[in-house]
């Protein structure tokens, strides 16, 4: 651990103006072309720098300058992984690892509008994304984009390059459904899901969902009803298509995904949380994605070596 500490920043999604507003609140200053902390603290970005927001290139410029200056480090998010997969040919399927479908292009259009596919700039940015580690153990603090899973990290480690960064094998296998690598990448970068036992709901695009993200950090969530992250107010349907009131109370195993605070707290992003609901998290884990791309705030946690997370150390803009 750097003696000065770490400032862990949630998903930026191209909102450079929010980032420029947040950094001074944590005493970062612009000096010699990059934001730096006068006391030597290091910013840790949890991934998802890109897509959705209005200032893709400016966000990348700010963060890359900080990384080059040694004042920041960046984790791989699922959006950077998708960008790499969108640019990586699959020799077996004869397509790209992330196919260039209309749906995938729409999800990536804010980035591609500023970083045209196949251009020298695009190739440079993709190569930079490939240097992002999938997780960091900072000595008393663990950081990951969506889920800290020792089992899935153990599977991925032999497939990754030095520093736990992507290889072509990891990208190809990680986009091939049914492989262990696909499951590991999905868990680390998107979080685990659980079966809803015959119940379904429709996502924001109207697609039926029979599985839901899991509150992996909550050891007390031992049933489908408690553990499933289904948006509040969402209509639920039974197997016959008729409305149902609640998810089932089918019991789940509490698995090793639940972080042990004695191993150091875990900070993560990805989950489109709301600031007002942040008290759900305890002392061992906390989500820092407060939905800046949906009208929320850009948040950071200022860690200075404490063994238990303290909500007083949160900053947002």
N, C-alpha and C positions, 0 to 999 in steps of 0.2 A: 504493500500500500504506500502510495505517495503520502508523505507526512502531512501535506497541505490538504488532502482530501479530494473528493470527486463530486462534480455536479452532473447528475444524470438527467438527461433531457428526453422527453417523450417524442412521439411521432410528429414530425414537422410538416410533412406532406406539402412542400412547396410554399409554405407560409413564411417567407423570409422576413417580412416586416414584423411579424410576431417574434421571431427569433432575435432580431435586432433590438426589439423592446425588452426581451427577457434577459439578455446577457448583461446589460448594465445593472439590472436589479441584483445580480450576483457579483457585482463589482468588476466585471470584465471590461477591459479597455481596448480600443483599437490602437495598435502600435506596430509599425513596420509592416503594414498590410494585412494584419490578422488580429482577431480578438484574442486577448491574453489576460490571464488573471495575475495581478501584481504580486499575490502571495503564493503563486505557483500551483494553484488548484488546476485540475484537469477536467474538461467537459467530456462526458461520455454520451454519445448519441445512440439511442436504442434502435435505430433503423427506421425505414419508411420515411426517408428524406423526400421522396419523389411522389408524383401522381397527385391528382385532384386540385392542388392549390395553384395560385396565380403566378408564382415566381420560382419556377423549377431551377433554372440556371443560376439565379442569384443565390438560392439556398445552397446549391452545390458549391458555388464559388466561396461562400462564407465558410462552409464546413471544411472544404478541402484546404483552404488557407490555414485554418486552425490546426488541421491534422499535420500539414507540412511544417507548421511552426512548433509542433510538439505540445500545443495547448488543448488538443482534443483527440479522442479516438471514436471510431464509429463501428457499430455492430451491423450485421446484415439483417435487413427486414424482409418480410415476404415480398414487398414491392420491388426491392433491389434484386431479390432472387428471381422474381418473375421477369424483370428486365434482362437479366443475364440469360435466362432460359429462352426468352423471346429472340435473343441474338445468337443462340448456340444451335447449330445444326445437329439433328439426330440421325446418325448414319444408318440406323435400323429402320426407322419409320419414314425416312426420306423427307422429313419436314423439319421444322424447328422444334426444339424441346417444348416450347410453349407455342402452339400453332397460331398462325396469324389469322385467326377467325375474327369476324366482326365484333363479337363480344369481347375478346381479348384486346383488340385494337382500341375499342371504346374505353376500356378500363385503363389503358396506357396512353390515351391521346394527349393529356396535358403535358406529359413528359416528351412524347414524340413531336409535338408541335414546336418545342424549343430545341430538341436534340434529334434532328431528322435521322431516321433509321439508315444505317449503313454509312453515314458521313464520318469523316475523320474524328469529329467531335464525339459522335456516338460511340465509335470504337474506343476512344480514350476513356470515356466515362464508364463503359462496361468493364474495361480492364481494371479501372479503379474499384468498381463495385466488387470485383473478384478478390480484392485484397481485404475485404471486410471479414472479420472473424464471425462465427455463428454464436459465440458466447465468450464471456470473459470472467475469469475468477480473479478478482482484484485483491485477494488476501483479506478476508473478512467481509467482503461484499461480492455477490454474484449478480451478473447482469445478462439478460437475454431478451430477444425480441418478444416472444410469446410465452414460452414454457421452459423452465429448467427441469430437465429429465435426465438423470444420470444414466438410465438404461439406453435412451436414444443417443445420448452423447457418446456412450461407449461404442455403439454401433458405428457412428459416423467418424469417430476419430481416425481409424485406419484409412478411411477413404479421402480424408482431407489433407491439404498441404500443410507445410510448416506454419504454425500460428492459427490452426483450425480454420483455414480458408478453403474456398471452393476449388475443386478440380473438375475436369470435364466428366470424369466418371461419376462424381457426386451429382452433377447437374443432370446427366442423362438418366441415371438410376433414380434420382430424386424426382423426376417427372414421369416415371413409369409406374403407373398404378399397380399395386399388388406386390411390389418389392418392399423389403424391410427398409431400404433407404428412403423410399417414398414416405413410408409411415414416419420415419424419424424426422425427415425434413418438415413434413406437415405438422408434427407435434412441436418441434422446436420453434418454427416460424409462424405457425397459425394456432397452436394449442390443440389439446386433445378434444375429441368429440365423444358423445354418448348416444346410444340408441334410445329413441323415445317410446319404444315398446308399443307400436301400433298407432301412436298419435303423430300428427303432422301439423305443420303451420306453413305459412307462405312468407318468404323473405321479402326484402324491400323491392325486388324485381318481379315479384309474383310467382317465383318458383317454389314448388312444394319442398319442404325440408322434413325428413324423417329422423334426422340426427341434429344435435345442438352442441355448441361449445360447452365445455365443462368448467366449473369453478375448481380447477385443479389445485389451487392454493388453499382451499378450505377443507380441512380435515373433518369438520363437523357436518359437511354436506354428503350424507351417506345414502340418499335416495335420489331417484331421477328428478323428482319435484324440486328438491333442494339444490341439486348440482347443475341442472340445465340452465344455460344462459339464453332464455327466450325473452325477447323484448317485452317490456310491460305493456299490457293491453292487447297483445297479439291474440287473434282468434285461433283456437285449437280445434282440430278435427280428428274424429275417430277413424278406424279402419274402413268404415262404411261411408265416410264422407260427412257424417252428421257432426254438428258442433259438440264439443265436450268442455266441461268447466275447468278441469285441472289435469296436470300431468300425473302419472301414477307414482305411488310411493314405493315402487320396486327398489329393493336395496342394492347398493353398489359396493364394491370392495373399495376400501380406502387404500390406495396404492402408494408407491414410493414417490409419486409426483408431489405429494404434499411436502413443502420444504421444512426442514428441521432448522429451527432458529440457531441451534448450537453450531451449525455449519456456516453461519453467516446469512444475513438477510438477502432476499432476491428482489431485484427491481426489474420490471418488464413493461412493455407497451402493448400495442396491437388491439386492445379490446374495446375501444370507443366508449370509455367510461364517462360518466358525468361527475363533475366536481362535487356536487352535493351528495353523491353516493359514495364518496371515497372512504368514509368511515367504516365501510364494510371490511376493509383490509386491516389486518392485525400488525403485529410487530415483526413478523418474519417475511412478509412479502407485500408488495404494493405495485399496482398498475399506475403508470404515468401517462397513459394516453387519455387525455381529457377532451378528445373530439374537436381539435382545433379546425379540422376540415369540415365540420358540421356545425359551426357557430359556437364551439366551445372555447377552451383556452389552451395555450401551450404551457405545459407544466414541467417542473424540474424538482428533483430531490437533492438537497445538499448534504452529502454524507461526509462525516469527519471521524469515522472510526467507531461509531456507536454499534453495540451488539444488537440493539433492538431499534427498529424504525420508529421515528417520532414525527407525527403529522406537523409539528411546528417547523420542521425543516423543509416543508414544501413551499415552492415559489411558483407563481403562474402569471401569465400575461394574456 
